[in-house]
Amino acid sequence: MQLVLLAILAGCGRYLPGLLEPAPTATATEAPVPTNTPVPLAASVNGEPIPLADYERELSRFEAAQLAAGTDLATLGAYRDQVLSAMIDLKLLAQGARSQGASIDPAEIDQRYAGLIQELGDESTFQAWLDAQSFTQEELRASLEEQVLGAKMVAQIVESVPQVLEQVHARHILVASQAEAEDVQAMLASGANFATLANQVSLDISTRPAGGDLGWFPQGYLRLAPVEQAAFSLQPGEISGVVESELGFHIVQTLERGEHLADADVLRWHREQAVMDWLTQQRANAAIEIFTP
């Protein structure tokens, strides 16, 4: 999940209906106040509920946004589960922030609220937007508060990610068959230049112009696990045997290895991974109940 995660989480924070409303006070002449009917829930996260109505409104907003973008909902798979999962993740992030002592400055919420009104133009347009999004003003403020808390937790996780990582610098040649890969091996053993050969025969058009160079990367970064495993198993200058992946057959050479300053793409990936790892750990330790079918 790319810090695509934050884009999904950003609109999912909701509130518990009734929390902002004063409880009724009975007098001597009033009939006893009946016990409130339990609010139907979509999920509960460490005892903090996600009301079913909140989930259904969030789901409706998601579906409307996808349809407006021309996306066929049937192509999205289990998107209902993904929407609820995002709401649970945001709840965990907000809870984590609170446990670390984070608090909300009401002025910050006021500023964000005013910013939305200004962005939309005026109060009437803003109210129409709220209606279209199935938000009340109180729900929106509660949602903004949860988003701010979630963002504070994400920032704390990201700040702990080092910029210097254990990495390898490797290159590869991709061909279509085992026999072709063995031919490449033989040519390299006979003294052929790896970069020249990659430029001539590799099927990987993204790395072929650079002689098959994959750049520096940490473990877990490459989408092709067999290639990454081969690169990390080699010492600088060593060339692998034939490595098979879903794309074909590779010959891999490790050029350098050690601690290296992460470039922007690697650092972004590492930060996203850190957030996902944190959420995985929290989910493993949290009391999460899901009530939707």
ABEGO torsion letter per residue (X at the ends): XBAAAAAAAAAABBBBBGAABBBBBBBAABBBBBBBBBBBBABBBGGBBBBAAAAAAAAAAAAAAAAAAGBBAAAAEBAAAAAAAAAAAAAAAAAAAAAAGBBBBAAAAAAAAAAAAAAAGBAAAAAAAAAAAGBBAAAAAAAAAAAAAAAAAAAAAAAABBABBBBBBBBBBBBABAAAAAAAAAAAAAGBBAAAAAAAABABAAAAAAGGBAEBBBBGABABAAAAAAAAABBBGBBBBBBBBAAEBBBBBBABBEBBBBBAAAAAAAAAAAAAAAAAAAAAABBBBBABX
